[in-house]
Amino acid sequence: MKVTTKKGDAGVTTLFNRARVDKSEPTIGLLGENDEIQSLLGILKTMRTESKEKDILTTIQKNIYRIMGELSGASLIPEHEIQKWTNELELEDEKIMKQTPIENSFIIPGENEIEAWCQFVRTKVRSLERSYCSFAKTNRNIEKFIPFFNRLSDYLFILGRKYATHHEI
């Protein structure tokens, strides 16, 4: 496979559905933000997280790739499947919260490296969620992804608190 094609040098890229679009198009920006989250979740996986957490993060990355595919013109993801992903995140939140006290106050990230990274990635997911909200104003079928990213940011907050509280690094 050839990586360097020079086809994007003129500021145009090709989507999954073979459509050629300007790199300045809002969809391309949204795809780039999703790609950034993919990489940041990969950083979290390299840290000393539990095997189960690595599996969860990998599943989340795969789900985001599916979302990126839909944004690029691949097949649509049924809403019930996205709801399943969202419910799974909620269940993981509940499991962690049974063992991790979450104070009803603002936090200052930086108790340790993994906690700080969880909070950083959380803020980037929140930013992505806001982009989806903006994009959904003109593209209503994008709304179905907003709850998933909202729960993902919750999960990352709770995961960060787990590492801050238990110091399991």
JOZI-V149598 format. One record per pair of residues at least 24 apart in sequence whose C-alpha atoms are under 7 Angstrom apart, sorted by the first residue. I is the first residue (numbers start at 1). J is the second residue. D is the distance in whole Angstrom. If there is no record, write none. Layout:
i: <I,I>
j: <J,J>
d: <D,D>
This chain:
i: <15,15,16,16,16,16,17,17,17,30,31,33,34,37,40,44,47,48,79,82,85,86,86,86,89,89,89,90,93,93,100,100,111,112,114,115,115,115,115,118,118,118,118,119,119,119,122,122,122,125,125,126>
j: <72,73,69,72,73,74,72,73,74,131,68,128,64,125,121,117,114,169,144,148,148,147,148,151,151,152,155,151,155,158,162,165,164,164,163,160,161,163,164,156,157,159,160,156,157,160,153,156,157,149,153,153>
d: <5,7,7,5,6,6,6,5,6,7,6,6,7,7,6,7,7,6,7,7,7,7,5,6,6,7,7,7,6,7,6,7,6,7,7,4,7,6,6,5,7,7,5,7,6,6,5,5,6,7,6,6>
